[in-house]
Amino acid sequence: MDIVKICYFWTSCSLLIFGITQGSDETSFKFLTLPQSSVVVEGHHLVLECAGSNPAFKYSWTHNGAPLIGSYRKYVSGSDLIIRRADRHLDEGKYACVATSPDGDLTETSEPATVTVHWIRDKVEVQLVAPDSKDKISAGHDVTLRCHVEGIPDVKVEWYRNGERLSKTDKHVTKGKKLHVKNVNPNDNGVYRCVAINTAGVVNSEVNFVLRLTGTKWAEIQTVPQDKVAVKGSAPMFHCQYTNYDVLEWYFHDTGPLTNSSSFTVYKNGSLVIHNVDASKEGQYSCVGIKADSPEPPQTFSAQLSLAYLDPMNSSSIEPTFDSPYRILAEHSHSVFHCIAPQGRPTPKVTWWGGPNNTSLPSHDGKLTIKDASLSRHAGYYSCVAENLAGSQRAGFSIIVTAPPVIMSPPQPLTVDEGTRAVLRCIVSSAPYPATEIRWKKGETILPLDSAHTVSHLANGTLVINDVEFGDRGEYVCMVNTTGHDVVVSRPAMLQVIEKLKFSPKPGPKKLELGSNDKIHCKAKGAEQPIIKWTRINSYGDLSTSFPSHIEDVNGTLHINGVTMQDKGKYVCTASNSEASINVTIDVDVVISPKFTVVPEDPIEAYEGYSIMINCAAEGLPQPNLQWDKNANMNDFDRSRIEVLQNGSLFITEVHRGDEGKYGCTAGNIKGLKRVETTLIVRTTEGFQPRSPDDLDPSSLPRTMAITLSIAAGYLLLVFGLMAWCRARRRKRKLIYLQEANNGGVEAGPADASGVNLTQPKETLEMRVKDADGTETAQSASSNQSKRSGYDKFAFDRRNLSNMMLLGSGEFGDVYLVQARGLKTSDPEETTVLMAKSLVRSKDDEALHEFKREIDLFSKVDHAHVVKMIGICRDGDPHYLLLEYTDWGDLKQFLLATRKDFKDKGGQGKPKVRSLSSGQAVTMVLQAALGLEAISEKRFIHKDVAARNVLISSDLSVKISLSGLSQNTYQKEYYKYRNAILPLRWLPYEAVFDDEFSTKTMSTHSAV
């Protein structure tokens, strides 16, 4: 008793702990990715990542401890925080990720991450520090300059004089942002520039300092050349004037002195013109003043020439960004649009243009503000224009101001006939599409925008219903959705559908059990209740309304009391009312369910080493087939000892101990299956040893080897004899052909595998063709012309076929691979590999009908994933159906070759090709499905959809084919039932027992 209590206690605790654990899992949370402290350059983008263990949690962020309010520049995407165009004033600080449970009861906050914005001021200036005035600068004294620039992190400064970088020496001392020039002299004259550098970028000074000491012993600058920004192709001018000089020269970098040419003009007053400026002429230009016999060096002052440029603008130049060229504003709403200036030299100026009158609009820092949006004042096209010396760029959008929509004319009630077209209209006063969209709803279901059955026009509010069905009747409303306003719904409009007369469902073929009581139903419906009558087509082809006494037509249902063989035939069901009359013809067949005439004894005893016969026989209409199974495994027998006889009995020539078990005999025909079982008991025989090739008597081994070698030697002699005979026969036939050719006989040609000459005599000679009865008659070309049929347009000359290789045998005859000439107009002699299906059973009406059905299927279905029919050879027997073939053959062999356990003929286990990826497999299945869809759309049925009947090419594209190698190559995959060869494994019930093939049966062929 105590043990029971302890077990109960531990079970309860376990369940309680499990429940608590399960409950806690729903609200448990931990951060998997925490936001990291980051550095971002001002104007660049930043993503702060955050992720948690529970996908149901919602995420928000805080900035410096306060909830972050999202904007078009800074917003939450999923769980991450996106910062666009970082701003040092707005975005620096501490950010934390906040995760909240769906019910709001649990909140987890991450450790804060610090965001630092690196920046550098875009305006840099060289300033004089000491002395405090240019007038106080004199030779022999020191000069201190400062590079005035701001930025984070600390800025590194480089100094240049006349474009040459100054290194730190005793003469030039740099400290921080300052340059100290000691004991200045005329050698130190020139233009001093600074370059500011940090992680945010590199900025050149805009305002430079000119050091010019005056004196009589050197040239003295009067006009210092200034930096220029020029448009490509223009001719900018630098001005430079000296006093107390003898020579004035200009240099471009280290090239010079410059002289007058097509590129440069140097005026007598010292000015320099650069013609047709391009990128090759950008750089440093130096004006040099030289005084003859002066102990001081020439005086140099430089200026920078830069090309003006302006980057293009696009839709992302205006924030917030949109995918469409429209911005839809609700009436009386407020909006702000920010124009981001493109990169350019000089810095471009941004202005806004637009509105109803396309005028210049007030803006601040590129921001356009619209307050109290109005249709009359704000609707129109707006442009952001960026301008500088290089030109202008613009980006724009249209503003649509919306007012609440008003339904002017709601949809009206409508009555239409089934199968016709219905149109419902909803007339609305509102802003145009896309600001306003009009959708339709039937009942509680919103209709799709565009389908094969219904089409909704968003812009004009029209609903079109094609091929109206009876189920389309009901109430319809239109829903008007204008951006910025509530959805407006119209009053409902009733659509009435007048139902047309139709069968429901349509009667199909019927199999009746002989002697049974059965019914054949025929039902129809329409706007008016129809009258349903049955008739029968008699032996003369006429409709007969009279039935035998055991058949009665009761309100469209045939009651057959005691089915007889005479009830087999064609029956017609006719439904009529005052509007129309329809009928359908069905085939009624009389069958007999399988019935055992001989039942095996149960149980049956047998002795090891002896033979035994297990009898089983059945009758029915059609005659049932018998199948045996052992322990519920079909045909699981040793074929060398166990055989199923033609009468259905199972014969075991030598009973083994392993044969013991349950044996089942199954009789089946189109009406059904019957099964009986018996138990085989095997009695052991003392001293019995089952015969096996591995258990040979050692004393008989020499005799066995002698017999084997004798047989091998005889076989070799036979082969050599046949080779010699064939060679002599071939030589003799060649001489005969040469004699016939010299005498004007027929042309020689290769023979196919069926013994039929693939070439024919010339058109002027008579052609020998077998008639259907097997006799040979002579026909001329003119007589053949009179018997042309609809298949003649597919005629293909069999003289263009060669190198036939047998693939296997099918329902109609052998199937070959052939090489065909004349299919490519570019090279008529180039051959193409095709599949040729021969029709040997031309006397069999059923085979001929199926052969024509395949011709119709592959000639009329034109699709990329269905093989094409190339032609038909009908000018002699056997006929050939020529179909497209691929370089990799059928899909089944390809799939076998990709298996890991693949074994080739040499016993090697390495697959021939790499296994398919899941994506490739899905693509191939989709292609096969598209091919089957194309077949069904043309109202054809493919009765054997399987990997063996699908072709694959080297680019992994598949095509539906039908080789049908059911006699040898793939014989194990077919089953003979009711004198028909069926791919039983994938067929549904109605296809096997009712011979009803449809597009639905194709879909169950999952062998592909």
Secondary structure, DSSP 4 states (H G I P E B T S, - for coil): -HHHHHHHHHHHHHHHHHHHHHHHHHH---EEE----EEEETTS-EEE--EES-TT-EEEEEETTEEPPP-SSEEEETTEEEE-S--HHHH-EEEEEEEE-TTSS-EEEPPPEEEEEEEE-S--EEEEEESSSGGG--TTS-EEEEEE--EESPPEEEEEETTEEPP--SSEEEETTEEEE-S--GGG-EEEEEEEEETTEEEE-SB-EEE----SSS-EEEE----EEE-TT---EE--EEES-SEEEEEETTB----SSSSEEE-TTS-EEE-S--GGG-EEEEEEEE-TT-SSPPEEEEEEEEE-EE----GGGEES--SSSEEEEETT--EEEEEPPPPEESPPEEEEEETTTTEEE--BTTEEEE-S--HHHH-EEEEEEEEETTEEEEEEEEEEEE---EEEEPPPPEEEETTS-EEEE-EEESPPTTTEEEEEEETTEEPPSB-SSEEE-TTT-EEEESS--GGG-EEEEEEEEETTS--EEPPPEEEEEEPPPEESS----EEEETT-EEEEE--EE-SSPPEEEEEEE-TTS-EE----TTEEEETTEEEEES--GGG-EEEEEEEE-SS-EEEEEEEEEEEEEEEEEE---SSEEEETTS-EEE--EEEEESPPEEEEEETTEET-S-TTTEEE-TTS-EEESS--GGG-EEEEEEEEETTEEEEEEEEEEEEP-TT-----GGG--GGGHHHHHHHHHHHHHHHHHHHHHHHHHHHHHHHHHHHHHHHHHHTT-PPP--B-TTS-BSS---TTS-EEEE-TTS-EEEE-HHHHHTT--TTGGGB--GGGEEEEEEEEE-SSSEEEEEEEES--TT-TT-EEEEEEEEE--TT-HHHHHHHHHHHHHHHH---TTBPPEEEEE-SSSSEEEEEE--TT-BHHHHHHHTSTT---TT---S-SSPPPPHHHHHHHHHHHHHHHHHHHHTT---S--SGGGEEE-TTS-EEE-----TTTTTGGG-EEETTEEE-GGG--HHHHHS----HHHHHT-TT-
